Amino acid sequence: MSDEIKKCLLDIKICIESIFEYLKTTKTLADYQKNKLVRRAVEREIEIIGEAMNRILKLEPDFKIENARKIVDTRNWVIHAYDNVDEIIIWGVLTTHLPKLQKEIEKLLQ
């Protein structure tokens, strides 16, 4: 694995940790929907995760991360359809998919 890919994986790891830090006081979807500051911070971290994943895929198109293309697509959706971001979908990503991605990234970085 190249140093550039390792750097991108580390960036993703840091973003995931940041998101979980933001969510310490945001336990429910309703809490998330009420807190614009947390929503914006989470969206920014998702953008960074997606950009890092995009860079990885440009360097190694067959890099083995589950849902890598969907991660990039989510980044694009958050950036380009900012006025149409569905908080329920984002909450689902945070609660269902992000913990799985975190484990996958940590395993790759070992």
Order of alpha helices (4+ residues) and beta strands (2+ residues): alpha-alpha-alpha-alpha-alpha-alpha
